[in-house]
Amino acid sequence: MSAPAIVRNEVVQCFGTPTVTIGSVNEPREREEHGRRFNEKWIYRLARPTPDAPAERQVYWLRYDFVGSYLVSADGAVTPEDLANCVASVESRRYVPAARPAR
């Protein structure tokens, strides 16, 4: 059984609008960081209640497809993050048309 796909609007529902967006869904140029190819990067600046807490979250997309998410510490250390737990609790706001009644 495969894990459910992570959808853009579910990430926004979990974390809000990104602080910074680099590229866009329509950006033709692809980039690579942390071994991941992407054309859009969302950066969330995080509150740091303790000095060892991550400073930001970086979420990578290739067109509409989720590529990966990483937590970045103040010293620049990068740790992969599993977003599946967060988005599993969020219902997507995807439009699903109602079935037409039989005539």
Number of C-alpha atoms within 10 A of each C-alpha: 3 4 7 9 11 19 16 15 17 19 20 12 15 13 14 11 14 16 12 12 14 12 17 17 15 11 13 11 10 13 14 10 8 10 7 14 15 24 21 24 22 18 19 19 14 16 10 13 8 7 9 10 14 22 17 20 22 20 23 23 22 20 16 15 14 17 17 20 21 20 21 20 18 13 9 11 10 17 14 13 14 12 15 13 8 14 22 14 10 13 10 15 10 9 6 6 6 6 6 6 5 4 3
